[in-house]
Amino acid sequence: MLFRSARLWRSPMETKTLPLRIRHLVFTALLLQLSPSALAADQELLNILLQNGAITQQQYDELLGADTLSSADILPETSVRYVDLEETVSTEVATQIDEQFPVTAEKVGSGFRFATRDGNWRTDLQWRAQTRFTTPYRSDPRQISSFNAEDQSNFEARRLRMKIGGTGFKPWLQYYFEVDLQPSRDVDDSSSASSTRVIDWRIDITKWDWGGIRLGQWKVDMNRERVDSSGRQQFVERSIVNRVFTIDRQVGVQLRGHLFEDTPADMRYYAGVFNGEGKGVNNADDNMMYMGRLQWNFLGRDLSWRQTDVEYTELPTGSFALAGASTTGACTRWSSSGCGNLDGFAKPADAAPDQYEIDQVVQEFAFKYRGFSAQQEHHVKKIRDTVTGIRSELTGGYVQAGYFFHHMFESVPAPLELAARYAYVDEPNATNLTFENVREELTLGANWFFSGHNSKLTMDYSRLKLDDSILSQGESENRLRFQWDVSF
């Protein structure tokens, strides 16, 4: 038959899956193309229409003996006529697809989102690039020799990331992983130093606000400066404090929750157990890293993990937190590259698996209100060398603040934020008596936000200072950095 070869005929089960209005429109279009004699003769087609509910029994009986037929014989008076039938069918099909197609796609703040309509399955995909120019130092100088080294002006793809996250099975079962596509390397590094690597992977069970479970590898929720994404910073890079005191990414499990929401007692808590060996490393023994954090949102409003107040927080929002961590192992510092050593301590490959006992604490404060933001941290880190019995205590901290002066002076461009930061690190080292210094950083910064943190230009200018008490010598130098951070 003509209708079968054109694939306009459908089985009863197939046709019933179409929305009723579309079925009426399609069958009307078919009937309008038939001659009166063909329509009367095609009893099989009429049987199909009747069986699928497209026509009534009365219409069926009338059609068997009809000499002529129009769309009005089948559709109500309010239905479309032949002249605009094609346009109406197209519009109706598009509407039904938009309303009933099981998967949606949209652009959100975290990238592109694909989700099922029932809300159980969702995938967010985001690409991010952070390009940077620095002079005369690419990183923070920590030794007198670093200050006296040859100047280095450098263009760098500091971070190239792909982020994928979402939900599966249930909205409260969440996943996330992040891939660093091509880290930069020095001229004397092997090519493997710039290989693609998975830096974050985690699963969250968030069914209850008062308590959830996270397992995987991520930046442990110890202190705000480190947990704040590098794409949500107020300056080009974190302060000189970060390298010494961060416990960075670890593999483990954590209990976390939000209590007494929207009250003066509003707080968040975090308690976790980790390998303590850093990113992607199996534990060498049965020693683990233990950490805890208690954050009090003292104004009854939760404060997000991101710097600056580009969102313009309408109501004053602040937090006060205390956190601590304890572990025993070969590491004396951690970074996105994994387990490492502080200056003056043995490299992990040369240290015993349980050589260093480390206990550290941090006090933290953060606040945002109508374009103004401020935060502060104070760290204490104690290291005991179990081989020699020697103890070292390191201290450090920073305070920073920023403001969008457009809210005070209309002549200042609205996307511009100005900021300042002071930081210090005191690294007395009783293990290596040839090394002991105090470092300071004073940084002034400016941000221009094109699309919030998703596209911004940052410039900062630092005065870096070092006093080496062993050599009785000090050095200071200036550093300039430009950066464009963009997320798609």
C-alpha positions in Angstrom: 0.0 0.0 0.0 1.0 3.6 -0.5 0.8 4.3 3.2 3.0 1.3 4.2 5.8 2.2 1.7 5.9 5.8 2.9 6.2 4.6 6.5 3.1 6.6 7.4 1.3 3.5 8.5 2.0 2.4 12.1 1.0 -0.6 14.1 -1.6 0.0 16.8 0.9 -0.1 19.6 3.2 2.4 17.8 0.4 4.8 17.1 -0.9 4.8 20.6 2.5 6.2 21.8 1.9 9.4 19.8 0.1 12.3 21.6 -3.6 12.3 20.6 -3.4 15.8 19.0 -0.5 14.8 16.8 -2.3 11.6 15.8 -5.3 13.6 14.7 -3.2 16.0 12.7 -1.2 13.3 10.9 -4.2 11.2 10.0 -6.0 14.3 8.7 -3.1 15.1 6.5 -3.3 11.7 5.0 -7.0 11.9 4.4 -6.7 15.3 2.7 -4.3 13.8 0.2 -6.7 11.0 -0.9 -9.2 11.1 -3.7 -12.8 10.3 -2.7 -12.8 7.0 -4.6 -9.5 5.9 -2.9 -10.8 6.8 0.5 -14.0 4.8 0.1 -12.0 1.8 -1.2 -9.4 1.8 1.5 -11.3 0.0 4.2 -8.1 -1.3 5.8 -6.9 2.2 6.5 -10.3 3.1 8.1 -10.0 0.0 10.3 -6.6 1.2 11.5 -7.9 4.7 12.2 -10.8 3.2 14.2 -8.7 0.7 16.1 -6.2 3.5 17.2 -9.0 5.9 18.3 -8.3 8.5 15.6 -12.0 8.3 14.5 -15.2 7.3 16.1 -17.5 4.4 15.1 -20.0 6.9 13.7 -17.3 8.5 11.6 -16.1 5.1 10.5 -19.7 4.2 9.3 -20.1 7.5 7.5 -16.7 7.2 5.8 -17.4 3.8 4.3 -20.1 5.3 2.1 -18.9 8.8 1.8 -18.4 10.3 -1.6 -16.4 13.3 -0.4 -14.5 14.0 2.8 -12.9 17.1 4.4 -10.8 17.6 7.5 -13.8 19.1 9.3 -15.5 15.7 9.2 -12.8 14.3 11.5 -11.4 17.2 13.5 -13.5 19.6 15.7 -14.5 23.0 14.3 -11.6 24.6 16.3 -9.0 22.4 14.5 -6.7 23.5 11.8 -7.5 23.6 8.1 -5.4 22.3 5.3 -3.9 25.7 4.5 -1.9 25.8 7.8 -1.8 22.1 8.6 1.9 21.7 7.8 2.9 24.6 10.1 0.6 23.4 12.9 2.0 19.8 12.7 5.6 21.1 12.9 4.7 23.4 15.8 2.9 20.7 17.7 5.7 18.2 17.2 8.3 20.7 18.4 6.2 21.4 21.5 5.7 17.8 22.3 9.5 17.1 21.9 10.3 20.0 24.2 7.8 18.9 26.8 8.2 15.2 26.7 11.8 14.4 25.5 13.4 12.6 28.5 16.7 14.6 28.4 17.2 18.4 28.7 20.3 20.5 27.8 21.0 23.9 29.0 23.9 26.3 29.9 24.3 26.9 33.6 27.0 28.5 35.8 28.9 25.2 36.0 29.1 24.7 32.2 26.7 22.7 30.0 24.1 20.6 31.8 22.4 17.4 30.5 19.7 16.1 32.7 16.7 13.7 32.8 13.3 15.3 33.5 12.8 13.1 36.6 15.8 14.9 38.2 17.7 11.7 39.0 20.4 11.8 36.3 22.5 14.9 35.6 25.9 15.7 34.0 27.6 19.0 34.1 30.6 19.6 31.8 32.9 22.5 32.1 36.2 23.5 30.4 38.6 25.9 32.1 41.8 27.7 31.1 44.0 29.9 33.2 46.7 31.7 31.2 49.4 33.8 33.1 52.4 36.1 32.7 54.8 36.6 35.5 58.0 38.6 36.0 60.7 38.3 37.5 59.7 35.2 39.5 57.4 32.4 38.4 56.8 31.2 41.9 57.5 32.5 45.5 61.2 32.7 46.2 62.0 30.9 49.5 65.8 31.2 49.7 68.4 34.0 49.4 69.7 32.2 46.3 66.3 32.4 44.7 66.2 36.2 45.1 69.7 36.4 43.5 68.9 34.0 40.7 68.5 35.3 37.1 65.2 37.0 36.4 62.5 34.9 34.7 59.7 36.3 32.6 57.2 33.7 31.6 54.0 33.0 29.7 52.2 29.9 31.1 49.1 27.9 30.7 48.9 27.6 34.5 45.8 25.4 34.6 43.9 23.6 31.8 41.1 21.7 33.3 38.0 19.6 32.4 35.4 19.2 35.1 32.6 16.7 35.0 30.0 16.3 37.8 26.4 15.5 38.4 24.0 13.0 39.9 23.1 9.4 39.3 20.2 7.2 40.3 19.0 9.8 42.9 19.5 13.6 43.1 21.4 13.1 46.4 23.9 10.7 45.0 26.5 13.0 43.5 29.8 12.5 41.6 32.6 14.8 40.4 36.0 14.4 38.8 38.5 16.9 37.5 41.2 16.4 34.9 44.3 18.5 34.6 45.0 18.3 30.9 48.6 19.6 30.5 50.4 21.1 33.5 53.4 23.3 32.7 56.9 22.0 33.3 60.5 23.4 33.6 63.1 22.8 30.9 64.9 20.2 32.9 61.7 18.2 33.7 60.7 15.0 31.8 57.7 15.1 29.5 55.8 13.0 32.0 55.7 16.1 34.3 53.2 17.6 31.9 51.1 14.5 31.4 47.3 14.6 31.8 46.2 13.6 35.3 43.1 13.1 37.3 43.4 15.4 40.3 39.9 15.1 41.8 37.4 12.2 42.0 34.7 11.8 44.5 31.2 10.6 45.3 28.9 12.4 47.8 25.9 11.0 49.6 23.9 14.1 50.4 20.4 12.8 51.3 20.3 14.6 54.6 21.6 18.2 55.3 22.6 17.3 58.8 25.0 14.6 57.6 26.5 13.2 54.4 29.4 11.1 53.3 32.1 11.9 50.8 34.7 9.4 49.6 37.4 9.7 47.0 40.2 12.2 46.4 39.8 15.9 46.8 41.2 19.0 48.5 40.5 18.2 52.2 38.3 20.8 53.8 40.9 22.1 56.1 41.2 25.8 55.3 39.4 28.2 53.0 42.3 29.6 51.0 43.2 26.1 49.7 39.7 24.8 49.3 38.6 27.9 47.3 39.1 27.0 43.7 42.0 28.6 41.9 39.4 30.0 39.6 37.6 31.6 42.5 40.6 33.5 44.0 40.9 37.2 44.7 44.5 37.3 43.5 46.5 35.6 40.7 47.6 32.8 43.1 47.3 31.8 46.7 49.5 33.4 49.4 53.0 32.2 50.5 51.2 30.5 53.4 49.7 27.8 51.2 52.8 25.8 50.3 53.8 25.3 53.9 50.4 24.6 55.6 48.1 23.0 53.1 47.3 19.3 53.4 45.9 19.5 49.9 44.4 16.5 48.1 44.1 13.2 49.9 42.4 9.9 49.4 39.9 8.9 52.1 36.4 9.3 53.5 34.7 12.1 55.3 31.5 12.8 57.3 30.2 16.3 56.7 27.0 18.2 57.5 25.1 21.4 58.0 23.4 22.0 61.4 20.9 24.6 62.8 20.5 26.3 59.4 19.3 29.9 59.3 19.8 30.4 63.1 22.5 32.1 65.1 23.9 28.6 65.7 24.2 27.8 62.0 27.3 25.6 61.5 29.1 23.2 59.2 31.2 20.3 60.4 33.8 18.0 58.7 35.5 14.9 60.0 37.6 12.6 57.9 40.2 9.8 57.7 42.7 9.7 54.8 45.8 7.9 53.6 47.9 10.9 54.4 50.2 10.2 51.4 48.8 12.9 49.1 47.2 12.6 45.7 47.0 9.2 44.1 49.4 7.4 46.5 48.6 4.2 48.4 49.3 4.2 52.2 52.7 2.8 53.0 51.7 1.6 56.5 48.8 1.6 58.9 49.2 5.3 59.9 46.4 7.5 58.7 45.7 11.2 58.5 42.8 12.4 60.7 41.2 15.9 60.3 38.3 17.9 61.6 36.8 21.3 60.9 34.0 23.2 62.7 32.7 26.3 60.9 30.3 28.7 62.7 28.2 30.9 60.4 27.7 33.5 63.1 25.1 35.6 61.2 22.9 32.7 60.4 23.8 32.6 56.7 26.1 30.1 55.0 29.2 31.4 53.3 30.2 29.8 50.0 33.7 28.6 49.3 34.8 31.4 47.0 36.6 34.7 47.3 35.5 38.3 46.4 31.9 39.5 46.6 31.2 39.8 42.9 27.8 38.4 43.6 27.0 41.4 45.8 25.9 39.8 49.0 22.8 41.7 50.2 22.9 40.7 53.8 26.1 40.5 55.9 27.4 37.0 55.9 30.4 35.6 57.8 32.0 32.5 59.2 34.5 31.6 61.9 36.3 28.2 61.8 38.7 26.0 63.6 40.3 23.0 62.0 43.1 20.5 62.7 44.9 17.6 61.2 47.3 14.9 62.5 49.3 12.3 60.6 52.6 10.2 60.7 54.5 9.5 57.5 57.3 10.5 55.2 55.7 13.7 53.9 56.2 17.1 55.5 54.1 19.0 52.8 51.6 18.3 50.2 50.6 19.9 46.9 48.6 19.1 43.7 51.6 17.0 42.7 51.3 14.9 45.8 53.6 14.1 48.8 56.7 16.3 49.2 59.0 17.9 51.7 59.5 21.3 53.2 62.8 23.0 52.9 65.3 21.5 55.4 63.5 18.2 55.7 64.2 14.9 54.0 62.6 14.0 50.7 59.9 11.3 51.0 62.0 8.9 49.1 64.8 9.3 51.5 62.7 9.3 54.7 61.4 6.4 56.8 57.7 5.6 56.2 56.9 6.9 59.7 59.7 9.4 60.2 57.6 12.6 60.7 54.8 13.1 63.2 52.8 16.2 62.1 50.1 18.1 64.0 48.7 21.3 62.7 45.8 23.7 63.4 44.2 26.7 61.7 41.9 29.5 62.8 39.9 31.2 60.1 37.6 34.1 59.5 35.7 35.2 56.4 33.1 37.9 55.7 31.1 39.4 52.8 28.7 42.3 52.4 27.6 44.4 49.5 30.7 44.2 47.4 33.2 44.0 50.3 35.0 40.8 51.2 37.6 39.9 53.8 39.2 36.7 55.1 42.0 35.7 57.4 43.9 32.5 58.5 46.4 31.7 61.2 48.3 28.4 61.1 50.5 26.5 63.5 52.3 23.3 62.3 54.4 21.1 64.6 56.8 18.5 63.1 58.5 15.8 65.2 61.3 13.8 63.6 60.9 10.3 65.2 64.4 9.4 64.1 66.3 12.2 65.8 63.5 13.3 68.3 64.0 17.0 67.1 60.8 19.1 67.0 60.1 22.1 64.8 57.2 24.5 65.0 56.2 26.6 61.9 53.7 29.5 62.0 52.1 31.6 59.4 49.0 33.5 58.3 47.5 36.1 56.0 44.7 38.7 55.9 43.2 40.0 52.7 40.3 42.2 51.7 38.7 43.5 48.5 36.0 46.0 47.5 34.0 47.0 44.4 34.4 50.8 44.7 31.6 51.4 42.2 29.2 50.9 45.0 30.7 54.0 46.7 31.7 56.0 43.6 29.7 55.7 40.5 32.6 56.9 38.4 34.5 53.6 39.2 33.7 50.9 36.6 31.3 48.3 38.0 33.3 45.2 37.0 36.5 46.5 38.8 37.5 45.1 42.2 40.6 46.3 44.1 42.2 44.2 46.8 45.1 43.9 49.2 46.8 41.0 51.1 49.5 40.6 53.7 51.0 37.2 54.5 53.9 35.9 56.5 55.6 32.5 57.2 58.1 31.8 60.0 60.0 28.6 59.3 62.5 27.8 62.1 63.9 24.4 61.4 65.6 22.5 64.2 66.3 19.5 62.0 68.5 21.5 59.6 70.3 24.3 61.4 71.6 25.8 58.1 68.0 26.8 57.3 65.8 29.2 59.1 63.9 32.2 57.6 60.9 34.5 57.9 59.1 35.5 54.7 56.6 38.2 54.1 54.3 39.1 51.2 52.4 42.4 50.5 50.3 42.1 47.4 48.0 44.7 45.7 45.5 43.3 43.2 42.8 44.3 40.7 40.2 42.1 39.1 38.0 42.9 36.1 35.0 40.6 35.9 33.5 40.0 32.4 31.2 37.2 33.6 31.8 36.8 37.3 34.5 34.3 38.1 33.8 32.5 34.8 35.7 35.1 32.9 38.0 37.6 34.6 41.3 39.4 34.2 43.5 39.7 37.3 46.7 41.7 37.9 48.6 41.8 41.1 51.8 43.4 42.3 53.8 41.9 45.2 56.6 43.0 47.5 58.3 39.8 48.7 60.8 39.8 51.6 63.0 37.2 53.2 65.1 37.4 56.4 67.5 34.5 56.9 68.5 34.4 60.5 71.2 31.8 59.9 73.0 33.8 57.3 72.0 37.1 59.0 71.0 38.3 55.6 67.8 39.7 54.0 66.4 40.2 50.5 63.4 41.8 49.0 62.0 42.1 45.5 58.9 43.0 43.5 56.9 40.7 41.3 54.2 41.5 38.7 51.6 39.0 37.4 48.8 39.1 34.8 46.2 36.4 34.4 43.0 35.6 32.4 40.9 32.9 33.9 37.9 31.6 31.8 35.5 28.8 32.2 33.1 27.6 29.5 
